[in-house]
Amino acid sequence: MKFQHIISLIVAVLAPSFSFAQTPQKGQVVYLPIYSHIWYGDKDRKGNPAQTLLSSMVSIRNTDPGASIRILSARYFDTQGRLIREYLPVPVTVPAFATHELFVEYQDSSGGSGANFAIVWESEGEVSPPLVEAIHARLDAGRSVVFSTSGVTIPGRKGTEAGGKTR
């Protein structure tokens, strides 16, 4: 009985991280949650919980075994939805089974706890959509925080429609 509970727990924890086969696409906009910081602990006298800053490594993985994709933009937005910056000054080609990475530094708290990326990609023909994830980390002596987030496609959006107003 204990073994079944352990297996159920493992499946419940790992299932969201497995990507199931998706319909081939020629391009998409992918929304990726990012955490510049997280709130934790009890609230202080002013009613604010403690916070800890995090760095984030964004991983855009081309899952197609035979074709390249082009990442047209990677726009970084803050908690209020304001555009902070474009991480790609020019489009980037990602070969078959290759990965392109972006990095948000620990000291960059501009995004806040509700930050996100809108990542726009395209391809010449239909390909397996990329896997877009972020690893958030703070590794200190005595306490460490590491977790991941996964991107979701924004239905009905095409390349340049992922907008946003600059701060």
PAGU-602911 format. One record per residue (C-alpha): residue in three letters; z, y, x. Coordinates in steps of 0.5 Angstrom, whole numbers, padded with zeros to 4 digits, always signed. Layout:
<atoms>
ALAZYX/...
</atoms>
This chain:
<atoms>
MET+0000+0000+0000/LYS+0002+0005+0006/PHE-0005+0003+0009/GLN-0009+0005+0003/HIS-0005+0012+0002/ILE-0007+0013+0009/ILE-0014+0012+0008/SER-0014+0016+0002/LEU-0011+0022+0006/ILE-0016+0021+0011/VAL-0022+0021+0006/ALA-0019+0027+0003/VAL-0018+0031+0009/LEU-0025+0029+0013/ALA-0029+0029+0006/PRO-0031+0037+0006/SER-0033+0037+0013/PHE-0038+0032+0012/SER-0045+0034+0011/PHE-0049+0030+0006/ALA-0057+0030+0006/GLN-0060+0037+0003/THR-0067+0038+0001/PRO-0071+0041+0006/GLN-0072+0048+0006/LYS-0076+0054+0009/GLY-0071+0059+0010/GLN-0064+0061+0007/VAL-0058+0066+0007/VAL-0052+0062+0009/TYR-0045+0065+0008/LEU-0040+0063+0013/PRO-0032+0065+0012/ILE-0029+0068+0018/TYR-0022+0070+0019/SER-0020+0075+0024/HIS-0013+0074+0023/ILE-0009+0070+0018/TRP-0002+0072+0014/TYR+0004+0067+0015/GLY+0011+0067+0014/ASP+0016+0071+0010/LYS+0015+0078+0008/ASP+0018+0084+0011/ARG+0022+0089+0008/LYS+0016+0093+0007/GLY+0013+0087+0003/ASN+0008+0085+0009/PRO+0007+0078+0011/ALA+0007+0077+0019/GLN+0000+0076+0022/THR-0003+0073+0028/LEU-0010+0075+0031/LEU-0016+0069+0032/SER-0022+0068+0036/SER-0028+0065+0032/MET-0034+0061+0035/VAL-0040+0061+0030/SER-0044+0055+0031/ILE-0051+0055+0028/ARG-0054+0047+0029/ASN-0061+0046+0028/THR-0060+0039+0024/ASP-0068+0038+0024/PRO-0070+0032+0029/GLY-0077+0035+0030/ALA-0078+0042+0028/SER-0075+0049+0031/ILE-0072+0054+0026/ARG-0071+0062+0027/ILE-0065+0066+0026/LEU-0067+0072+0024/SER-0060+0076+0023/ALA-0053+0074+0023/ARG-0049+0080+0020/TYR-0042+0081+0020/PHE-0038+0084+0014/ASP-0031+0086+0014/THR-0026+0084+0008/GLN-0028+0090+0004/GLY-0036+0087+0005/ARG-0038+0093+0009/LEU-0043+0091+0015/ILE-0039+0091+0022/ARG-0045+0090+0026/GLU-0051+0085+0027/TYR-0050+0080+0032/LEU-0057+0078+0033/PRO-0061+0084+0036/VAL-0067+0080+0036/PRO-0069+0073+0032/VAL-0067+0067+0036/THR-0071+0061+0036/VAL-0067+0054+0036/PRO-0070+0048+0038/ALA-0070+0041+0034/PHE-0062+0039+0035/ALA-0060+0045+0039/THR-0055+0050+0037/HIS-0054+0057+0037/GLU-0047+0060+0038/LEU-0044+0067+0037/PHE-0037+0069+0038/VAL-0032+0074+0035/GLU-0026+0076+0040/TYR-0019+0075+0039/GLN-0018+0082+0040/ASP-0023+0084+0035/SER-0019+0085+0028/SER-0024+0089+0025/GLY-0026+0084+0020/GLY-0020+0082+0017/SER-0017+0076+0013/GLY-0023+0076+0009/ALA-0029+0077+0014/ASN-0036+0073+0014/PHE-0042+0073+0016/ALA-0049+0073+0013/ILE-0054+0068+0017/VAL-0061+0069+0015/TRP-0066+0063+0018/GLU-0073+0061+0017/SER-0078+0056+0019/GLU-0085+0055+0019/GLY-0085+0049+0015/GLU-0080+0045+0011/VAL-0074+0043+0015/SER-0067+0040+0014/PRO-0062+0046+0013/PRO-0058+0048+0019/LEU-0050+0046+0019/VAL-0047+0053+0020/GLU-0039+0053+0022/ALA-0034+0057+0025/ILE-0028+0054+0029/HIS-0022+0059+0029/ALA-0017+0059+0034/ARG-0011+0062+0037/LEU-0008+0058+0043/ASP-0001+0060+0045/ALA+0005+0057+0049/GLY+0009+0054+0043/ARG+0005+0055+0038/SER-0003+0054+0036/VAL-0007+0055+0031/VAL-0014+0052+0030/PHE-0018+0050+0024/SER-0026+0051+0022/THR-0030+0054+0016/SER-0036+0052+0013/GLY-0042+0056+0011/VAL-0045+0055+0004/THR-0052+0058+0002/ILE-0053+0064-0003/PRO-0058+0061-0008/GLY-0064+0065-0009/ARG-0063+0069-0003/LYS-0069+0070+0002/GLY-0069+0072+0009/THR-0068+0080+0009/GLU-0064+0080+0002/ALA-0058+0079+0006/GLY-0056+0087+0006/GLY-0050+0091+0006/LYS-0048+0098+0008/THR-0046+0100+0015/ARG-0039+0102+0016/
</atoms>
